Amino acid sequence: MMSFSPDVQDQAARHVGDLLAMAIEYAPPQRALIVHDRRSDLNAVLTEAYCRAIPDARFIDFDAVEPQEVLDAFAAMQSGDLVALIQTTSFRLEAFRIRIELFKRGLKVIEHLHLSRMPGAQGLAYIEALAYDPAYYRGVGHALKARIDGAQGGVVDSGDGAQLVFGSPFESAKLNIGDYSAMNNVGGLFPIGEVFTEAQDLEAVNGRVRVFVFGDTTFHVNCPDVPITMIVERGRVVGAENSTPAFDEMLSIIRAHEGEVWVRELGFGMNRAFSRDRMVDDIGTYERMCGIHLSLGAKHGQYQKPQFKRKDTRYHIDVFAVTEAVHLDGERIYADGAWQV
């Protein structure tokens, strides 16, 4: 645990205030409910940030009340109101899937999850990742989507001769950029910063890609000493050079249940607080890293493919590519650690 300085507390409050105003578009007379705990310093600094940004909000310490009190507080909210969940681990309310159920009620939701996986100085990176620059996220995000949706194919260049070739148009890209104007729900898991898609024809994905981080079986970042080179044929991982026991175990688990290891999601991460040199341990947070990530396993809830039955798909494991360059239809759109659109 570490104590955050007053300057960091001010930064957190400023970022939360910007998110509320510009991304969530929260304003009175909308009501706000903040459910938090007191198990970590990062939780404490975020809770204080919301207290400064929305002093009239109702605050509930999840660990200090019975579950029914939290459910009753949710029930008292009206469509358009805001609920923020600040979780050192993950709140559990039996079969109640919190974010999904709150969205069904028309509520705006901000979820901060697994803060315990980002100890010490990693909390500083997490706080920085909450900064909201609408010109960057919306400008670059929508431009990326337009380029992806219009492309006939693309290449991820991982250096050292490793190129992963997408010989197919892409599915309509999804946005996680703090612009909810065309979406049914407002909010989600924070920090934000991603545009994602996958090949329309998954079997048109071939080549090699160097992986410098992957999600392990505990949903933590696993960073091998040397990048692992995945060999992909017809959309499946058929080999891994410079592999590690943990990576081999992950591939074996997927194969045991799904038979093959498919490459599905192609994620264009946008959050400039995270990079190959600046990580946090929580894989779900690090997924926003500025660069390319892929998913391994047949599971992807956003895109339906005829060869997969939902009940048979179990795994969606994020892996992060060394990203030297990204090309769509032969034009370079990523260089020097940034998107060029």
Disulfide bonds with the S-S distance in Angstrom:
none
